Amino acid sequence: MISIEEFKELAPKKLMWLVEKGFRRTEDFEKTSTTMATLVYCGENVAFEFSLDVRDQCVDAEVIQVKDGRLLRNWDGGYSSDIYNYLVKYEGYRGRPTGTLTKSPELSELDWAIDGWISLLDTAGSTLLSDHSGTLS
């Protein structure tokens, strides 16, 4: 079972990959409760939010528009979507939700989930990772 503590300890180490791509962890936008936790990585125009739902044991990832240092979700007049759904709808991606990563018995559930999101972004997310101003407009 993935705990909030494990998520907040392991995921940032793995997500240093985004920092190396020019994104910065923005703890001011993160949330933690007894049943969920988020990690947010922002660029100038694009942000990624990774979330753990403890009850469902699910790690999700969302892409969110950034404008003037603020996260602008759909209901704020911006754009937000699950990363996989964005890639299918706007980039024509037709691969697996975990990119090129395949399930491996030596990976924990948390490792597999985070590595899957990284693989998906690495495989098909170059537009998102480029952090251009018109990407999510």
N, C-alpha and C positions, 0 to 999 in steps of 0.2 A: 504494500500500500504506500502510495506517494504522500508524504506529509508536506505541509507548508514549509517547514524548516528545511527539509531536503530540497524542495523546489527553489527556495531562496538562496540556498548554498551552492547547489550544483549548476542550476541553469545559468546564472551570470558567468560562470567559468566557461561554459560552452558557448555562450552568446558573446564572448569577447570577439568572436568572428565578426559580428556586426560592428563592433568598435573599430576593428582593423579595416572595415569598409567605410569608415567615416561617420558612423552613428555614435551617439553618446547615450549612456543610460541616464534616464531622467526620473529620479526617484520621487520628485514632486508630483508626478502624474500616477504613481503606483498606489495600489490599494491592497490592504490585507484585512481579512476577517477570520473568523474561526473556520469558515468553509471554503474560502477562496483567497488567491493571491495573484497579483499581476506584476510583470516586469515590463518597463517601457523603454524603448530605444528610439531616439529622435534624430532625424536629419533636419535639414532646413525646410523641406517640403513633405517628407514622408516619415511616418513613425510606425513602429511595429510594437504591438502589445501582445505579450505572451501571458496566458492565464492558466492557472490550475484550479479546477473544480474538484475539491476533495471528495465530495459525495459521489460524483460520477467517475472519479479517477481519470479525468480527461485534461490534457494540455492542449489548449487552442491557441491560435495565432491570428491576429487581425492586423490589417494595414489601415492606417488612419491618416487623413490629410493634416498637414501642419501649416498654419498660417500665422505669421507674426508671433511665433513662439507658443501658440496655443494649439491644442488638438481640436480639430473640427470634424466631428462625426456627422453622419447623415442628418440627424435631428438638429444639428447646429448650423446647417447650411453647407457642410463640407462633404467629405466622403469617408466611409468606413466599410470594410468588408472582410470576411474571412480571406486569408491569403490565397488559399487554394481556389475559392470561388472567383476571386479577382483574376487569377491567372487563366482560368478556364474561359471566363467571359471576355476579358480584354486582351489577353495575349495568345489566345487560341491553344492553350496548353491542353494536351490530351493524355498526359502520363498519370502515374500514380500519385496519390496525395503525399507520399513520402519521397518524391523525386526518385533518385536512383538507389536509395537506401532499402535494403531488404532486412527482414526480421532476423535477428541473430540471438541465439540462446545466451551468449555472454553479455548482452546488453540488458540493463535494467529497463523497466517500463519508462522511467523518466529519461534515461539516456536515449532510448529508442525514439521517444516523442520529440525531444529537442533536436536530436540528430536528423530526424525526418523533416522537421521544418527548415533546418539549415540546408539539407540536401535539396529540398524543393526550391528554396530561394536561389541556391547555387545553380540548379539545373535550369530554372525557367524565370527567375526573378530579376534579371539584369536591369530591366526598366525600373523596377521598384528600387533596386539598390543604387541606381544612378542618381536618385534623389532630385530629379529635374523639377522645375516649378510647375510644368503642365501635366505631370504624370497622373495626378489624381483629381485634376480640375474638370 
